[in-house]
Amino acid sequence: MRLGGLAAIFGFVFGVTLLLMHSSTTYSLYLLMSLIPAFFAGLYEDLGHGVSAGRRFLASGLSSAAAVMLLGLWVWRGDLPVLDAVMGFIPVGICITIFFGACYSHAVNLIDGMNGLAATVIIFSSFGIASIAAQSNLHEITDLALLLCAATFGFQLLNWPSAKLFLGDAGAYGLGHILAWLGVSIVALASDVAIPAVMLVLFYPIFDTVHTVLRRLRARKNITAPDRMHLHQKIRRGLEIVWIGQNRRHISNPLTTIFLLPMTAAPVAAGVVLWDQPVAAWSFLVVFSAVFGGTHLIVTALARRYRKQAPVCSAN
């Protein structure tokens, strides 16, 4: 069932409603309002109305633009001299922030097909955002990130190991938008927070998408076309080829999420530890990017090797 994300979204909204009853700030309300285009475009697709990936991406962009207008926040620096100059030009900073928010929501949707993977990423990342926000004394963002973590954990119980529910487009785009904008808000409000540290916390969907785009450009393929070459898909097929065997997807899917735990958890931990150290965070971001790309190559090589070694059955 692809509407499982509705429960997580509604759980988050319920928690935010309780917070609003005891708060005079408008940040939480405006964040929920900005969610509307992305959420309903995804919901319309989940209900079978055929909203294309391009239109869902556009809706995510509209949600990010709404967040900029309502919250008055965007990424205005880059923690590198060249990036500081680029992002410091307000129109460019706003455009890049909107593009990032749309891309991140779309990236979360791309990892929703593996049992527990998208929820695991959101749980780890939202807890990481909460940790950085707490260290920066951004208490409302801390509370919202913990609410997101709790709401997603409740969904995770029905998504792993057996996937009775999936986030669906409404859940993936909605939760992805919330997570991305909590990260943007920290960067915009706390100048001591290192941007690469927040990127480490949000690492897996970002670099899965970056790797996919670069791979398709290198192969001269349409970057928007779906394929089956994401890292989690390669690992799942590799497990089936090397160890589990074919037609056992109910085992390989949840195992893939376990095998990916170092890749989904370690960057978040590094981001939390290095939250105010931009140079070290940039260095770790480069390292984890190289590890991510290297893992792609290793998994592909192992799968090809074991596939060649597999016995060929006689036609007789």
N, C-alpha and C positions, 0 to 999 in steps of 0.2 A: 504494500500500500504506500503510495507516494505522498500522502497527506500527513505523515507523522510530524513534520515540522510545525504544523499548526499548533500542536500541543505545547511545543517548546516556546513558540512565539507567544501564545496566550499566557503561558506560565510567566514569561518575562514581563508581559504587559500587566498582568495581575500584580506582580511584585513592584513594578514601577508605580502603579496606581496607589499602592500602600505607602510608598515613599513620598509621593506627591501630597498625600494627606498630612504629612508631617514636615513638609518642606515648602519654602517660599520661592525657590529658584525655578526657572523655566527651562533649564537645560534638558532635563529628562523628558518633559512634554514635547519640546521641539525635536528632540531626537526621534521620538515615536512618530511625530508628524512627518518627518523626512522619510520615514520608512515606507510610506504608503505606495508610491509608484512601483518600487521594486517588488514589494510583497504581493500586490494585486496582479502584476504582470505574471509573476511566478505562479500564483494561485490559478489564474486563468489557464495557463499551460497545464497545470496539474489536473484541471477539470476536463482536459481533452480538447481544448479549443485551438491548439496549434499555434501558439505564440512562438515565432522564430527566435533563435539564439540572438540574432541581431537586435530584435525588438526588446528582448529581455535585457540585453546589455544597455540599450538606450534608456530603458526604464530605470536601471541601476544608476546610470549617469544622471537622470532627472532627480533621483533620490539624493545623490551626492550634491547636486547643485542646490537642492532644497536645504540640505544640511548647512551648506556654506551660507546661504541667505538667512536661515533661521537662527543658526548658532553664531554666525559671524566669525567662524574659525576656518583656517586653512593652514597648510604647511608653508611657512615663510622662510625656512632656512634648510640647509642640507648638511651642516657639520663638516663641510669641506669648502675650501675657499671658492672654487668654481661654482659649486652648487649653491653656496650662500648668495653669490651674485645673481644666479639665475632665479632662484626661488624668491629672492628679495624683491624682484619686480612683480608687483601684486597681480597683474593679469596672468602672468605665467604661473605664479604660485597657485592661484585659484584653479586654473585649467588643469595643472598637473595633479592637484589634490582631487578634483572631480574625476579625472581619468583613473587615478589610483583606486578611489572608492568603487567605481564601476568594475574595474578589473578584479578587485579582490572578491567582490560578491560573486562574480562569474567564476572565479577560480575555486571558491568553496563549492559551488555547484558541480564542478568537474570531478570532485573527489567523493561525491555522495554515493556512488554506486557500489562501493566496497563496504562490507559489514563493519560498522563502527568507526571507519576512518574519519569521515567528516566530523562526527561528534567528538572523537578523541582530539582532533586538531583544535576544535572550538573550545573544548574544556581546558586543554593545556594553555592555549593562547589567552583565553579570558582570565584564567588564574594568573598568568604572567602579567597581563595588563593591570589586574587588580594589585599585584605586588608592586609594580612600578608606580602606579597612581598613589598607593599608600605611602611610599617613600617620598613622593613629591607633595604630600598633604593635599591631594585632590580627592577628598572624601566621597563626593557624590559619584565620581567616576569609579572609585573603588567599589562602592556599593552596587553600581550598575553592572560592573564586570563580574562580581560575585553572583549576582542574580542570573546573569547570562550563563555562567558556569553551572549553577544549580539547575536551571531550566533544561540545559542541554544534557546534563547527567541523567535527569529523569527520562529523557528520550532515549538515551544510550542503553538503558536497561532493556529496551524493546528492539534495539538495532544491532546488538552484539551479545553473544556469538551468533544467534539465529536472528536474521533480519525480518522481524514481523512488520516493521515500519521503516520507511526511508524518509529523509527530510523532505524530499520533493523540491521543486523549484521555489515554491513559496518559502519553505523553511530555510533552504540553502542561501537564497538571495537575501532573505530577511535577516537571518542571523549573521551572514557575512557582512551585510551593511552595518549592522550594529557594532560588530567587532572592529571593522575597519575604522569606524568613526570614533570609537572610544580611543583607538590608537592615535588617530589624527588629533583628537582633542588634547591628549596628553602632551603631544609635541607642540601644539599651538599655545597651550597654557603654561607649560613649565619649561623655561629655557635651559634648565640644567639637565633635562632628559635627553639622552643621546638618540638621535634619529636611527642610526644603525641598530641600536639596542631594541627599539620598537620593531624594526624590520626583522630582527632575529626572533622576536616573540611571535610575529606573524609569518614566519619563514616558509612553512611547507607549501601552502597554496600559491604563494608568490613565485617561488622558484620552480614549482611544478609547471606553472604557466609560462614563465620565462624560458625554461628549457624546451617546452613544447613549441613555442613560437620560433625560437632559434633553430630547432631541428627542422621545422617545416620550411623555414626560409632557406636553409642550407639545401634541402631537397627540392626547392622550388615548388612547394605545394601550398595550397590555400591554407592560410593560418587559422581560418575560422572553421575549417572542415573537421568533423569528429574523427577520432582515430582510436586505436587500442594500444598506444605506445607510451602511455603515462607510466611512471615508475611503479605505482601500485599494481597496474595491470600486468606489467612485465614480471614482477615478483610473484603474482598469483599464478601466471602461466608457468613460470620457472619452478614453483613448488609442485605443480601438477606434473611437469615433465621429469623432474629429478627425484621426487619423493612420493607424492601422494597418488599420482595416477589421474587419468582422465575421468570425466563425469563424476567428480567428487567436489563440486563447487561449494557445497555446504561446509566443507572442511577447509578448502584453500582460501575462501573469502575471509573468514575470521582470523585465520593464521597470518594472512598478509598484514592485517592491522597490527598483530603482535610483532612481526618481523620489522615493521616500520617504526616501532616505538622509539628506538634510538634517534631516528631521523626526525620524528615529530616532537620529541621531548627535549633533546639536548640543546637545540638552538634556543628554545624558550628559556631553559635554565641559564644559558650563557647571557641572554638578553637581560634577565632579571639581575644577575650578578654584576653585569657591566652597564647598568642603566644610566650612569652618569659619566661613562668613560668612552667618548666617541672614537678615539684612535684604536683602542683595544677592540671595541665592538665592530668597527669596520674590518679589522683584521680577521676576527672570528667569522664575520659574514662572508669574506672571501674564502676562508677555509671550508666552511660548511657548503658553500656553493660548489667548490671543487669536489668535496665528498659526494654531494648529490649527483653531479655529473659523472664522477667515477663509478658510483654505484650502478648507474644506468649501464655503463660499459661492461662492468663485471657480471651483472645479472644476464645481460644479453649474451656474453661470451660463454657463460656456464650453461645456459639453456641450449645454445647451439652445439656445444660439445657433447652434452648428454643426449641430445636428440640424435646426433650422428652415431653415438655408441649404442643406441637402442636397437635391439634385434629386429630384423625385418622378417615379417611372417611370410611364409610361402603362399603362393596363390592356390596351391593344391591343399 
